[in-house]
Amino acid sequence: MDKPLYRNLNLYFIFAITMVGIAGVSLLAPALPTIGRKFQLPPAEVGMVLTMYTLPGVVLMLFFGVLADKWGRKALLIPSLILFSIAGGSLFWVKDFFWMNVFRFLQGVGGAALPSMATVLIGDLFEEDVRLKVMGLNAAVLSVGTSVFPLLGGALAEKGWNFPFLLFWLGLPLAGLVYFYFQEPEQSEQKHISDYFKSARGYIFTRRSASAFFLGFVVFIFLYGGLLTYLTLYMDSRFGMSPFMIGMFVASGSLASAATSLLAFRIERWIGRRRMLIIGFLLFALSFGTVLAVSEQKWLVAAFLFFGAAMGITVPLLQNIVTTIAPVEYRGLLVSFFGMMIRLGQTLGPPLLALCFLFGGLELVFAACAITGLILSFFICFRVWIFREE
């Protein structure tokens, strides 16, 4: 690129879109126990606050990817930001859990495309030699957001269960700035829709892309089900921690993720992609194993640090792999497919782990996550072809 990264205005728009995209969950994670008490929900149902937000992405993500490829990135970003902000901010006045689910679903429609579009834009605007570095920077920004938002959400939830929802109104001014100042990448000549899908199919249904999709799916089951839902409930029920204190612990993991993300491109050069993934999933296993092993709340910070480091290693790498598989004219669809698998993991994480909770309590939830991390690390170790070195 001709100018340094810090002078690229589009980069800051990508960061802002990433921050808004994660706010839909990170702001509310420390408030889940408070929301559960407000609406008198059992632990197995509290995760619906997250599930109703992530569910639209499972259904609509591919459509959004096609829309972005065919009509441009702005055509998707601006309406998404507006709907996200209005539906999310309106939750401040909701008094019934049914309507909370309705508005969270609508907010999820608006927020579904935002994280994927940030990844797509990095693929569009940055050459491959700096792309993983930008992915790491964006992942670090994401991690800073997941550090700050739980603190804000926890502090606001102590004033009232609905106060965190007020921050969602900030998406409206961002939509205006994107409209006037974002420099959209040029679109290539458009193909007929049938030709478009025929060509895109050759990039989606490959061993390499399918492996990335599956691993992304599992990572976000860990995050949304294991960490943000059941570990926060565990901290509340076992140690009686306040929403703000829960936010502090979540923030510690996010800071670890930010620090690791900044080093992702260097780590890849040192040890390669396959070893990065092996280490990442071993750290996931170690994180949940630590939860089972410790008996004092202060030691739980180690579990969050291990988890954050695992996220910082795996997420930028998987995103970079996906963006390099397809050319720009199919990148929106491919990254959206990856995003759909992430949303599926986010959506199914709480209910899948709820089965473990119902049969064996919180201990079985954490044990299942730890064992899955170990199995995947060994699988990646011995099935080298999944992520071949390039």
KOLKOLSE-325207 format. One record per residue (C-alpha): x, y, z; residue in one letter; residue number from 1. Coordinates in nm, 2 decimals, always signed. Each point is the difference from the previous one (the first is absolute). Example, Ala and Ser with C-alpha at 12.3 -4.5 7.8 and 13.67 -1.06 7.14 Angstrom:
<pts>
- east north up residuo num
- +1.23 -0.45 +0.78 a 1 $
- +0.14 +0.34 -0.07 s 2 $
</pts>
This chain:
<pts>
- east north up residuo num
- +0.00 +0.00 +0.00 m 1 $
- +0.12 +0.36 -0.07 d 2 $
- -0.09 +0.15 +0.34 k 3 $
- +0.06 -0.13 +0.35 p 4 $
- -0.29 -0.19 +0.16 l 5 $
- -0.06 +0.26 +0.26 y 6 $
- -0.09 +0.26 -0.27 r 7 $
- -0.25 -0.23 -0.17 n 8 $
- -0.35 +0.14 +0.09 l 9 $
- -0.18 -0.32 -0.11 n 10 $
- +0.20 -0.19 +0.26 l 11 $
- -0.17 +0.20 +0.28 y 12 $
- -0.34 -0.07 -0.15 f 13 $
- +0.08 -0.37 +0.00 i 14 $
- +0.10 +0.03 +0.37 f 15 $
- -0.32 +0.19 +0.08 a 16 $
- -0.22 -0.26 -0.18 i 17 $
- +0.18 -0.28 +0.19 t 18 $
- -0.07 +0.18 +0.33 m 19 $
- -0.37 +0.04 -0.07 v 20 $
- -0.03 -0.36 -0.12 g 21 $
- +0.13 -0.14 +0.33 i 22 $
- -0.19 +0.24 +0.22 a 23 $
- -0.32 -0.20 -0.04 g 24 $
- +0.14 -0.27 +0.22 v 25 $
- +0.29 +0.14 +0.20 s 26 $
- -0.20 +0.28 +0.15 l 27 $
- -0.25 -0.25 +0.14 l 28 $
- +0.21 -0.29 +0.12 a 29 $
- +0.06 +0.14 +0.35 p 30 $
- -0.37 +0.10 +0.02 a 31 $
- -0.14 -0.35 -0.08 l 32 $
- -0.04 -0.10 +0.37 p 33 $
- -0.18 +0.33 +0.07 t 34 $
- -0.22 -0.04 -0.30 i 35 $
- -0.08 -0.35 +0.10 g 36 $
- -0.11 +0.11 +0.35 r 37 $
- -0.21 +0.29 -0.15 k 38 $
- -0.20 -0.24 -0.22 f 39 $
- +0.02 -0.30 +0.25 q 40 $
- +0.18 -0.23 -0.25 l 41 $
- +0.16 -0.33 +0.08 p 42 $
- +0.37 -0.02 -0.10 p 43 $
- -0.07 -0.22 -0.30 a 44 $
- -0.22 +0.28 -0.15 e 45 $
- +0.22 +0.31 +0.07 v 46 $
- +0.21 -0.08 -0.31 g 47 $
- -0.31 +0.09 -0.22 m 48 $
- +0.11 +0.36 +0.04 v 49 $
- +0.31 -0.09 -0.21 l 50 $
- -0.16 -0.27 -0.22 t 51 $
- -0.28 +0.23 -0.13 m 52 $
- +0.27 +0.25 -0.10 y 53 $
- +0.22 -0.25 -0.19 t 54 $
- -0.28 -0.20 -0.16 l 55 $
- -0.07 +0.23 -0.29 p 56 $
- +0.36 -0.03 -0.11 g 57 $
- -0.04 -0.37 -0.05 v 58 $
- -0.30 +0.06 -0.24 v 59 $
- +0.10 +0.32 -0.18 l 60 $
- +0.38 +0.00 -0.01 m 61 $
- +0.03 -0.15 -0.35 l 62 $
- -0.26 +0.23 -0.14 f 63 $
- +0.19 +0.30 +0.15 f 64 $
- +0.33 -0.13 -0.16 g 65 $
- -0.17 -0.02 -0.34 v 66 $
- -0.14 +0.35 +0.04 l 67 $
- +0.34 +0.14 +0.09 a 68 $
- +0.16 -0.17 -0.30 d 69 $
- -0.27 +0.11 -0.25 k 70 $
- -0.09 +0.35 +0.12 w 71 $
- +0.29 +0.12 +0.21 g 72 $
- +0.11 +0.01 +0.36 r 73 $
- -0.17 +0.33 +0.09 k 74 $
- -0.34 -0.14 -0.12 a 75 $
- +0.02 -0.25 +0.28 l 76 $
- +0.19 +0.19 +0.27 l 77 $
- -0.22 +0.31 +0.04 i 78 $
- -0.34 -0.17 +0.04 p 79 $
- +0.16 -0.25 +0.23 s 80 $
- +0.14 +0.26 +0.23 l 81 $
- -0.33 +0.19 +0.01 i 82 $
- -0.21 -0.31 +0.09 l 83 $
- +0.25 -0.12 +0.25 f 84 $
- +0.00 +0.33 +0.18 s 85 $
- -0.38 +0.07 +0.01 i 86 $
- -0.10 -0.36 +0.09 a 87 $
- +0.27 -0.03 +0.27 g 88 $
- -0.05 +0.35 +0.15 g 89 $
- -0.37 -0.06 +0.02 s 90 $
- +0.06 -0.29 +0.24 l 91 $
- +0.05 +0.25 +0.28 f 92 $
- -0.38 +0.04 +0.02 w 93 $
- -0.10 -0.36 -0.04 v 94 $
- -0.18 -0.15 +0.30 k 95 $
- -0.09 -0.35 -0.12 d 96 $
- +0.24 -0.28 -0.08 f 97 $
- -0.19 -0.09 -0.32 f 98 $
- +0.05 +0.34 -0.14 w 99 $
- +0.36 +0.00 +0.10 m 100 $
- +0.04 -0.31 -0.21 n 101 $
- -0.18 +0.17 -0.29 v 102 $
- +0.22 +0.31 +0.01 f 103 $
- +0.32 -0.20 +0.05 r 104 $
- -0.09 -0.20 -0.31 f 105 $
- -0.04 +0.33 -0.20 l 106 $
- +0.32 +0.13 +0.14 q 107 $
- +0.17 -0.33 -0.10 g 108 $
- -0.13 +0.06 -0.36 v 109 $
- +0.18 +0.33 +0.00 g 110 $
- +0.31 -0.13 +0.17 g 111 $
- +0.03 -0.32 -0.20 a 112 $
- +0.22 +0.13 -0.28 a 113 $
- +0.22 +0.24 +0.19 l 114 $
- +0.29 -0.22 +0.12 p 115 $
- +0.01 -0.18 -0.34 s 116 $
- +0.00 +0.32 -0.19 m 117 $
- +0.29 +0.13 +0.20 a 118 $
- +0.19 -0.32 -0.10 t 119 $
- -0.10 +0.04 -0.36 v 120 $
- +0.11 +0.36 -0.01 l 121 $
- +0.34 -0.10 +0.13 i 122 $
- +0.03 -0.25 -0.28 g 123 $
- -0.12 +0.26 -0.25 d 124 $
- +0.23 +0.29 +0.10 l 125 $
- +0.32 -0.16 +0.11 f 126 $
- +0.25 -0.21 -0.19 e 127 $
- +0.09 -0.35 +0.13 e 128 $
- +0.34 +0.10 +0.13 d 129 $
- -0.16 +0.23 +0.26 v 130 $
- -0.34 -0.17 +0.03 r 131 $
- +0.07 -0.22 +0.30 l 132 $
- +0.16 +0.30 +0.18 k 133 $
- -0.32 +0.20 -0.06 v 134 $
- -0.21 -0.31 +0.11 m 135 $
- +0.21 +0.00 +0.32 g 136 $
- -0.06 +0.37 +0.05 l 137 $
- -0.37 -0.04 -0.05 n 138 $
- -0.01 -0.30 +0.23 a 139 $
- +0.19 +0.21 +0.26 a 140 $
- -0.26 +0.28 -0.04 v 141 $
- -0.27 -0.27 +0.04 l 142 $
- +0.17 -0.12 +0.32 s 143 $
- +0.03 +0.36 +0.13 v 144 $
- -0.38 +0.03 -0.06 g 145 $
- -0.07 -0.33 +0.18 t 146 $
- +0.21 +0.14 +0.29 s 147 $
- -0.17 +0.34 +0.02 v 148 $
- -0.35 -0.10 -0.08 f 149 $
- -0.04 -0.25 +0.28 p 150 $
- +0.13 +0.26 +0.25 l 151 $
- -0.25 +0.26 -0.14 l 152 $
- -0.28 -0.26 -0.01 g 153 $
- +0.07 -0.12 +0.35 g 154 $
- +0.02 +0.35 +0.14 a 155 $
- -0.32 +0.11 -0.18 l 156 $
- -0.18 -0.32 +0.11 a 157 $
- +0.06 +0.09 +0.36 e 158 $
- -0.21 +0.31 -0.06 k 159 $
- -0.27 -0.20 -0.17 g 160 $
- -0.03 -0.32 -0.21 w 161 $
- -0.10 +0.20 -0.31 n 162 $
- +0.26 +0.28 +0.01 f 163 $
- +0.26 -0.18 -0.22 p 164 $
- -0.24 +0.01 -0.29 f 165 $
- +0.03 +0.38 -0.02 l 166 $
- +0.35 -0.03 -0.15 l 167 $
- -0.14 -0.16 -0.31 f 168 $
- -0.13 +0.34 -0.12 w 169 $
- +0.36 +0.08 -0.10 l 170 $
- -0.04 -0.20 -0.31 g 171 $
- -0.21 +0.28 -0.16 l 172 $
- +0.28 +0.26 -0.03 p 173 $
- +0.24 -0.27 -0.13 l 174 $
- -0.25 -0.08 -0.28 a 175 $
- +0.01 +0.37 -0.10 g 176 $
- +0.38 +0.01 +0.00 l 177 $
- +0.02 -0.31 -0.21 v 178 $
- -0.25 +0.15 -0.25 y 179 $
- +0.20 +0.32 -0.05 f 180 $
- +0.36 -0.10 +0.06 y 181 $
- +0.06 -0.37 -0.06 f 182 $
- +0.19 -0.06 -0.33 q 183 $
- -0.16 -0.31 -0.14 e 184 $
- +0.22 -0.24 -0.20 p 185 $
- -0.09 -0.02 -0.37 e 186 $
- -0.23 -0.29 -0.10 q 187 $
- +0.11 -0.23 -0.28 s 188 $
- -0.22 -0.07 -0.30 e 189 $
- -0.31 -0.19 +0.12 q 190 $
- -0.09 -0.35 -0.12 k 191 $
- -0.34 -0.15 -0.04 h 192 $
- -0.11 -0.13 +0.34 i 193 $
- +0.01 -0.37 -0.12 s 194 $
- +0.35 +0.05 -0.13 d 195 $
- +0.10 +0.17 +0.32 y 196 $
- -0.11 -0.29 +0.22 f 197 $
- +0.15 -0.26 -0.24 k 198 $
- +0.34 +0.17 +0.03 s 199 $
- -0.02 +0.07 +0.37 a 200 $
- -0.08 -0.37 +0.07 r 201 $
- +0.35 -0.09 -0.10 g 202 $
- +0.14 +0.21 +0.29 y 203 $
- -0.25 -0.09 +0.27 i 204 $
- +0.00 -0.38 -0.03 f 205 $
- +0.36 -0.07 +0.04 t 206 $
- +0.18 -0.19 +0.28 r 207 $
- +0.19 +0.31 +0.11 r 208 $
- -0.31 +0.23 +0.02 s 209 $
- -0.21 -0.27 +0.16 a 210 $
- +0.26 -0.05 +0.27 s 211 $
- +0.02 +0.37 +0.07 a 212 $
- -0.38 +0.02 +0.02 f 213 $
- -0.02 -0.29 +0.25 f 214 $
- +0.27 +0.13 +0.23 l 215 $
- -0.15 +0.35 +0.00 g 216 $
- -0.34 -0.17 +0.10 f 217 $
- +0.16 -0.17 +0.30 v 218 $
- +0.20 +0.30 +0.12 v 219 $
- -0.32 +0.20 +0.03 f 220 $
- -0.18 -0.28 +0.18 i 221 $
- +0.28 +0.03 +0.25 f 222 $
- -0.03 +0.38 +0.02 l 223 $
- -0.38 +0.05 +0.01 y 224 $
- -0.10 -0.32 +0.17 g 225 $
- +0.29 -0.09 +0.22 g 226 $
- +0.14 +0.34 +0.10 l 227 $
- -0.26 +0.27 -0.04 l 228 $
- -0.30 -0.20 +0.11 t 229 $
- +0.09 -0.28 +0.24 y 230 $
- +0.33 +0.14 +0.14 l 231 $
- -0.17 +0.33 +0.09 t 232 $
- -0.29 -0.19 +0.16 l 233 $
- +0.25 -0.22 +0.19 y 234 $
- +0.18 +0.31 +0.13 m 235 $
- -0.33 +0.14 +0.12 d 236 $
- -0.14 -0.32 +0.16 s 237 $
- +0.33 -0.14 +0.14 r 238 $
- +0.17 +0.32 +0.12 f 239 $
- -0.28 +0.26 +0.01 g 240 $
- +0.20 +0.24 -0.23 m 241 $
- -0.16 +0.33 -0.10 s 242 $
- -0.06 +0.08 -0.37 p 243 $
- +0.29 +0.25 +0.01 f 244 $
- +0.24 -0.25 +0.15 m 245 $
- -0.11 -0.26 -0.26 i 246 $
- +0.07 +0.27 -0.26 g 247 $
- +0.35 +0.05 +0.14 m 248 $
- +0.08 -0.37 -0.04 f 249 $
- -0.14 -0.01 -0.36 v 250 $
- +0.21 +0.31 -0.08 a 251 $
- +0.32 -0.17 +0.12 s 252 $
- -0.05 -0.27 -0.26 g 253 $
- -0.08 +0.25 -0.27 s 254 $
- +0.33 +0.19 +0.08 l 255 $
- +0.19 -0.33 -0.03 a 256 $
- -0.17 -0.05 -0.34 s 257 $
- +0.09 +0.35 -0.11 a 258 $
- +0.37 -0.05 +0.09 a 259 $
- +0.01 -0.34 -0.18 t 260 $
- -0.18 +0.13 -0.31 s 261 $
- +0.26 +0.27 -0.05 l 262 $
- +0.26 -0.28 -0.02 l 263 $
- -0.20 -0.23 -0.22 a 264 $
- +0.19 +0.08 -0.32 f 265 $
- +0.33 -0.05 +0.17 r 266 $
- -0.11 -0.33 +0.16 i 267 $
- -0.10 -0.13 -0.34 e 268 $
- +0.34 +0.08 -0.14 r 269 $
- +0.17 -0.17 +0.29 w 270 $
- -0.20 -0.32 +0.03 i 271 $
- -0.24 -0.02 -0.29 g 272 $
- -0.38 -0.03 -0.02 r 273 $
- -0.04 -0.36 +0.11 r 274 $
- +0.20 +0.04 +0.32 r 275 $
- -0.19 +0.33 +0.08 m 276 $
- -0.33 -0.19 -0.01 l 277 $
- +0.13 -0.29 +0.21 i 278 $
- +0.12 +0.25 +0.27 i 279 $
- -0.33 +0.19 -0.02 g 280 $
- -0.22 -0.29 +0.06 f 281 $
- +0.23 -0.13 +0.28 l 282 $
- -0.04 +0.34 +0.17 l 283 $
- -0.38 -0.03 -0.03 f 284 $
- +0.02 -0.34 +0.17 a 285 $
- +0.23 +0.14 +0.27 l 286 $
- -0.24 +0.29 +0.06 s 287 $
- -0.30 -0.22 +0.08 f 288 $
- +0.21 -0.25 +0.18 g 289 $
- +0.12 +0.29 +0.23 t 290 $
- -0.37 +0.09 +0.08 v 291 $
- -0.04 -0.36 +0.12 l 292 $
- +0.32 +0.00 +0.20 a 293 $
- -0.01 +0.32 +0.20 v 294 $
- -0.20 +0.06 +0.32 s 295 $
- +0.06 +0.37 +0.06 e 296 $
- -0.14 +0.27 -0.23 q 297 $
- +0.33 +0.19 -0.04 k 298 $
- +0.15 -0.30 -0.19 w 299 $
- -0.28 +0.02 -0.26 l 300 $
- +0.19 +0.28 -0.16 v 301 $
- +0.25 -0.26 -0.13 a 302 $
- -0.29 -0.17 -0.18 a 303 $
- -0.09 +0.33 -0.17 f 304 $
- +0.36 +0.07 -0.09 l 305 $
- +0.04 -0.34 -0.16 f 306 $
- -0.33 +0.04 -0.19 f 307 $
- +0.10 +0.35 -0.12 g 308 $
- +0.33 -0.12 -0.13 a 309 $
- -0.17 -0.29 -0.19 a 310 $
- -0.24 +0.25 -0.16 m 311 $
- +0.28 +0.23 -0.10 g 312 $
- +0.19 -0.29 -0.17 i 313 $
- -0.29 -0.17 -0.18 t 314 $
- -0.25 +0.26 -0.11 v 315 $
- +0.23 +0.23 -0.21 p 316 $
- +0.16 -0.30 -0.16 l 317 $
- -0.33 -0.16 -0.10 l 318 $
- -0.12 +0.33 -0.14 q 319 $
- +0.31 +0.05 -0.20 n 320 $
- -0.02 -0.36 -0.14 i 321 $
- -0.36 +0.06 -0.11 v 322 $
- +0.07 +0.34 -0.17 t 323 $
- +0.29 -0.15 -0.20 t 324 $
- -0.20 -0.29 -0.14 i 325 $
- -0.22 +0.20 -0.24 a 326 $
- +0.05 +0.31 -0.23 p 327 $
- -0.18 +0.33 +0.08 v 328 $
- -0.31 -0.07 -0.20 e 329 $
- -0.08 -0.31 +0.21 y 330 $
- +0.15 +0.11 +0.33 r 331 $
- -0.32 +0.14 +0.15 g 332 $
- -0.18 -0.33 -0.05 l 333 $
- +0.30 -0.21 +0.13 l 334 $
- +0.06 +0.22 +0.31 v 335 $
- -0.38 +0.01 +0.06 s 336 $
- +0.00 -0.38 -0.01 f 337 $
- +0.27 +0.00 +0.26 f 338 $
- -0.20 +0.26 +0.20 g 339 $
- -0.31 -0.22 -0.03 m 340 $
- +0.19 -0.28 +0.16 m 341 $
- +0.12 +0.23 +0.28 i 342 $
- -0.36 +0.12 +0.05 r 343 $
- -0.10 -0.36 +0.01 l 344 $
- +0.25 -0.06 +0.27 g 345 $
- -0.11 +0.30 +0.19 q 346 $
- -0.37 -0.10 -0.03 t 347 $
- +0.04 -0.37 +0.08 l 348 $
- +0.27 +0.05 +0.27 g 349 $
- -0.24 +0.08 +0.29 p 350 $
- -0.27 -0.25 -0.08 p 351 $
- +0.25 -0.28 -0.08 l 352 $
- +0.19 +0.05 +0.32 l 353 $
- -0.34 +0.03 +0.18 a 354 $
- -0.03 -0.37 -0.07 l 355 $
- +0.32 -0.06 +0.19 c 356 $
- -0.12 +0.23 +0.28 f 357 $
- -0.33 -0.19 +0.03 l 358 $
- +0.17 -0.34 +0.01 f 359 $
- +0.31 +0.08 +0.21 g 360 $
- -0.01 +0.36 +0.12 g 361 $
- +0.26 +0.27 -0.07 l 362 $
- +0.29 -0.24 +0.05 e 363 $
- -0.11 -0.21 -0.30 l 364 $
- -0.02 +0.31 -0.21 v 365 $
- +0.36 +0.09 +0.07 f 366 $
- +0.12 -0.36 -0.03 a 367 $
- -0.17 -0.03 -0.35 a 368 $
- +0.17 +0.31 -0.12 c 369 $
- +0.34 -0.10 +0.13 a 370 $
- -0.02 -0.35 -0.16 i 371 $
- -0.11 +0.15 -0.33 t 372 $
- +0.29 +0.23 -0.01 g 373 $
- +0.24 -0.29 +0.07 l 374 $
- -0.16 -0.22 -0.27 i 375 $
- +0.03 +0.28 -0.26 l 376 $
- +0.36 +0.08 +0.08 s 377 $
- +0.09 -0.36 -0.05 f 378 $
- -0.21 -0.03 -0.32 f 379 $
- +0.18 +0.31 -0.15 i 380 $
- +0.33 -0.14 +0.11 c 381 $
- -0.04 -0.33 -0.19 f 382 $
- -0.21 +0.11 -0.30 r 383 $
- +0.25 +0.24 -0.14 v 384 $
- -0.18 +0.05 -0.33 w 385 $
- -0.28 +0.20 +0.16 i 386 $
- +0.22 +0.32 +0.01 f 387 $
- +0.29 -0.06 -0.23 r 388 $
- +0.28 +0.25 +0.02 e 389 $
- +0.03 +0.24 -0.29 e 390 $
</pts>
